[in-house]
Amino acid sequence: MVILDFFRGIAIFGILIVNMAWYNAPLFAQMGDFVLFDDTANRLAHIFIMIFFESKFYPLFALLFGIGFYVFTQKADVNIQALVYRYRLRLLYLLIFGILHVVFFWHGDILIIYALFGFVMTWFYKSSDKKVMVWGTIFLLLPVAIISLLVALLKMAMAMPEIGPGLEAGFREQLLYARDFIEKSILVYREGSFSDMIRVRLMEYAHAINGIIFAFPNVLFLFLTGMYMGRKKVFQDLDRAETILRKIFYWCLPVAVIFTPLYVYAMLHGSMLVPDWNMVLMIAGGMIGGTAQMFVYLYLFLLLYKKFKERPLVRRISFVGRMAFTNYLMHTIIVTTLVYGYGLGLYAQINYWQGILLAAAIYLLQLYWSEPWLRKYRFGPFEWLWRSMTYGKLQPIRKDDSAEQV
């Protein structure tokens, strides 16, 4: 459906805005209270990104991923078990793409998380709607509950004279390690060899693994919610979709208004490296507030689509969404070439407001190359490769190709 491509096309822009800072700085510089750009303009740009973009657009993409799974399993005249098997094979190849993405390009990859949690999503394809949503809610709240429990236990332990000083010393040592790692990483990404970059990147990804356990189960909530919305055929009738999303909008708007400021406060005053109550606010604000704000956006995007769907810009955004996989990977290829030493070597030198401008420029290029490409070809380049791997043979890619499409 074109409406879903439109949503993907918007989501990919929001994700790029957020990822610009992660492309351009070591992992610990984003996780801790280490500020690379401390002037007023950059602080305001960072706050702007946190309020309107962080944790708002990857949830939209995850929701659409869940809808896509449902659509995939509804192909006519094909046994659903065979389709689920084929989808799991598709996820396996997505996992391979993700691993290659991490090893050779960037530690901030999302494809591995989508692939791993996508496998879990497929376990629910026979489940009732009630079971799907109950488990989805559990996955949404689980990170907040786990972090809250860990922080409470840590605070109790730190209050004990025989334990507290050792824990505090450990956290101080961890912060010193992080600062040292940041300095070395910047040097490696600017001037090091490609093999050195791989080594540092894998170390960064190893440090980020905890996020899969503590921060990303909400992705599974979004997958399952998307699957549920697919079952209910929410977007097959846009007037009905507007009615449903309007109700969700009024429920989610106050949640977003409450939780998003808490998220921004915690991000400005806390650190992901030192577990405290600010970390709880980060997780709750990002997972709950970000998801609520995503649904607010979703309703507004639907209204925009209905009003302007015949406009050229909406059409171009939809083409960007149709080849979102290619465009996502192109973000990495373009930006890492700009920042790594084998390219222009601008690592840790592109600040927040410059990152916003650069993201807008990259997206503008994609608006103007996606449509001509898809008028000539059936799929984006990486979509074609992924599809060919999934079906075990090269798929026809040119629109004038007379070969039968799988």
N, C-alpha and C positions, 0 to 999 in steps of 0.2 A: 504494500500500500504506500502511495506517495506520501501520505501524512506521516508515516513512520520514518521514511527517508528524510523528510523535513526535520523531524525531531532529532534524528541522528546527526544531520548536518549542523544543527545548532549546538548539540552536545559536544561535537568534536572541536568546535571553536572554544567553548568554555573549558574543556579539558586542556587545550593548548595554552590558554591564558594561565592556568594554574601550573602546568608543567614547565613553563619557561624558567621559573626560579629553580626548579629541581634539575633541569638540564644544565644549569649554569653554576651550580654550587654543590659541594660535597653533601652527602646525606646528613652528616651531623650538623652542618650549618643550618639545615632546615628543621632538624629535630630539637636542637637545643636553643638556648638564648644567645646564640652567637650572631651578631648583627654585622653583615657585610656592608650594608648601605644605610647609614644612620642619619642622613639629612631629612629635613621635614617633607620634601617632595616624595621621597621614597617611602617614608613611613606612611604617608597618606595613601600612596599607591598600593602599598602592602595591605593596609586596612581595607581599602576598596576591594581588592581581590578577595580578602577573607570574607567580607560581608556578602558579596554578590556572586562569587565563583567557587571558592573552596568548598568541597563536599556537596556541591549542588549539581554538578554536571556529570560526574562519573556515576552518581545514582540514576540519572536519566538514561545514560547509556546502558547501565545494568538492567534497568526495567525493560528497555527495548530488547535486550539480549534474551530475557525471559519470554517476551512475546514472540521473538523469533524462534525460540525452541518450540513453542506451541504450533506456530505456523508450519515449521518443518515437519512436525509429526502428523499434519493433516492432509498430506498428499493423497490424492484419490488412488484407489485400487492398489495400495501398497500396505502390506501388513505393518501395524504400528511397531511391533517388536523389531522388525527389520529396520524400520526408520530410526528407532532409538539406538540400535546397534550402529547404524551409519552415522548418527549424530555423535555418538561416543567416539567413533573413529575420527570424526571431524575435530572433536575436542582434543584428542591425542595429538593431532597435527598442530592444533593451536598451541598446545603445550610446547611442542618442538620449536615453533616460531618464537614463543616467549623466551625459551632458554637461549636461543640464538640471539635474540634481542638483548638480553641481559649480558651475555658473554661478550658480544662484539660492539655493543653500542651504549646501553644505558641501564643503570641500576633501578630506575623507577618504573620498569615494565609492569603493565597491568594484565597482560595476556596470560601469564602463568596463573594468576589468581582466578581469572575468568575460567580457564580450563579446569583447574582443580575443583572449584566450587560448581562449575558446570556439570561435572561428573556427579556430584551430590544431587544437583537439581534433577538429573534424569531418574534418580531413584523414586521421585514423586510423581512420575507421569501417570501412574494408575491410581494415585491417592485421591480421596474425596476433596472437594473444595474446602471443607471445614478443616481437614487435616493439613492441607497446604497452607492455609492462612494461620492456623495455630502454630505450626512449626516456623513459619515465616516470622511471626511475632517473637517467638523465642530467639531466633537468630538475630533479630534486630536489637533486643534488649540484653542478649548474652554478653556482648563486650562491656557494656556499662556495668552489669552486675559483677563480672569477673574483676574489672579494674577497681571498682569500689571495694570489693572484698580484699583485694591485694593491698590497696592503700590503707585500709583500716587495720589490717594485720601488721603492715609495715610500721604504721604510727604506734601501735601497741609495742612492737619490738623495740623501736627507737626510744621509747620511754623507759625501757629497762636498762639500768646502769651497766649490767654485764654484757649487753648486746648493742645498745645504741651507739656508743662511740666507734665501735668497729664498723657499723653500717655507714655512719657519717663519713668515716675515713674512706670507705669503699666508694661512696658516691663522689667524693672529692677526687679520688684517683681516676674514676671514670670520666669526670669532666676534663681533667688534665689530658687523659688519653684522647678524648674527642677533639680537644683543641690542637693537639699534636697531629692527629689524623687529618684534620682540616687543612693544616698548613702543608703537609706532605702530599695530600690529594691534589690540592691546587697546583703544586709544582709538577706533579706527574701528568695531570691532564693538559697543562700548558706546554711542558717541555719533554715529557717522558716518552719512551718507546711505546709502540702499540701493545706489546706484551706486558709492560708495566701498567698500562691503563687497564688491561684485562684483569690483572692481579688485584689492583685497587678496587675495581668495580665489583669483583666477586666478594671481596671483603665487605664492601658496602652492602651488597645484597644479603650477605650472611647476617649482618647487623639488622637488616630490615625484616628478616624472617618472622620476628615476633609479631609484626603487624598482621601477618596472615592469621595468627591465632587470636590476637586481641582486638584488632581494628577492623577486620574485613568480613566477619560472619554476616554483617549487615548486607553484603553483596548478595548472599544467598537469600536473604529476605526480599531483596529487590528482584532477583531472578524469579522467585516463587510468586511474588506479586504480579510480575509481568506475565507469567504463565497463567495465573488466575484471570487477569484482564483479557488475555487471549481467549481463554475458555468462554468468557462472558461476551466475547466479540464486541468489546467496548468501542473500537475505532472503525467498525464496519459501517456505522451510521453516525456521521459527525454531529448531528443534532442531538442524538442520544448521548454521545460522548460528552458533549457540552453540558448536558443536564447532570450526568454522573460526576464529571470533574468539577462542576460548580459546587456541588455538595462537599466534595473533598477539599476544594479550595477554602471554603469557609471554616472547615475543621482545622486545616493545616496552617492557615495564615497566623492565628494567634500563637501556635506552637513555634513557628519560625520566628515570630517577633520576640518571643521570650528566649529561645535557645540560641539564636544566632549571636546576639550581643554577649551571652555567656561564653560562647566559643571564642569570639574575638578577644574578650578580656583574658581568658585562660591562655590563649596563644601568645598574647603580649606579655603576660606576667609569669607564665609557667614554662616548663621544659618537658619534652618527651623523654628525657634522659634521667630525670629524677622523679620517681613516682610520688605524687602528692595530690591534693584535692583538685588542683588546677588540671591535672591530667584527666581526672574524672569529668570535669567540665568540658575539656577538649573532646573526649570521646562522646559524651552525651550531646554536646552541641553539634559535633560533626555528624554523628550517626542519626540522631533524632531530629535535631534542628535542620541539618542539611537535607535530609530526606523530606521533611515537611516543606521546606522551601522549594525543593525540586517539584513537588506536586503543585505548589502555587505557580511556579513557572510553567508547568505543563499545561495548566488551564489557560494561562495567558498566551502561550505559544499556539494553542488550538484556536483561540479567538483570532490571533493574527493570521493564521493559515486560512481560516474560513473567509476572512475579509479580503485577503490579498493573494489568494492562491493562484490567480491568473497573472500576477506580476512577474517580470523576469527575475528579480532577485530571489523570490520564493522558489522559482524553478531551479535556479542555480544552487541554492542551499540544498534542495532535495537531491540534486546530482552529487554534491559533496557527500551527502549522507549515504547514497547508494554505493559509494566506494569508500566508506569510512575506514575500513581496514587498511587500505592503501594509504589514505590520507593520514591516518594515525602514524603509520610507520614512516611516512615521508616527513612528518614533523621531526621525528628523531634524527633521520638522515640529514635533513637540512640544518637543524640547530646544532647537532654535534659537530658537523663540518665547520660551522662558524666558530664554535667555542674550543674544540680540542686542538692540540698542538699540530696535528697533521693537516689542519685547515688554517683558519685565521688566528687561532690561539687566543680567543677572547674570553677564556674561561674565568668565571668569577669577576668579570668586568661589565657585564650587561646588567644594569640595575632594574628595579621593578618597573618604573615607568617606561624605560626603554624596552623592556621585555613585552609590555603591553603593546607598544607600537610595532615591535617586530612580529608579534603573534598576529596582529591585524594585517600586516603586510603579507605574511605567509598564507593566511586564510584567504586574503584577496586573490592571491595567485591560484589557490585551489578552487575558488569560485569560478575562475576563468579558464581553468584547464580541465575540470571534471566534466563539464557539459560536453565540450567537443570530443573528449575521449569516449564518453558513453554514447554519443551519437554514432560513433564508428564501431565501438566494441561492446560486447555484451557485459563485460565485467571490468573492474579495475585490475591492474596487473597482479597484485597480491591476492585479490579475491579469486582470480582465475587459477593461480598456482595452488591456492588452498583447496579450491573445488576439484581441481585435477588430482591432487593427492588423495582427497577424500574418496573419489570414485575410482581411483587406480588407473586412470588413463587421461590423456590430454583432452580437455574439453574444447569445443569450438569457441573461439573468442571473437572473431569478426562477425558483425551482424549479417554480412552477405555470405557467410559460410553456410553451405548447404548441408553440412554434416548434422546429423541428429544430435540435439542437446539432451544430456541426461537430466 
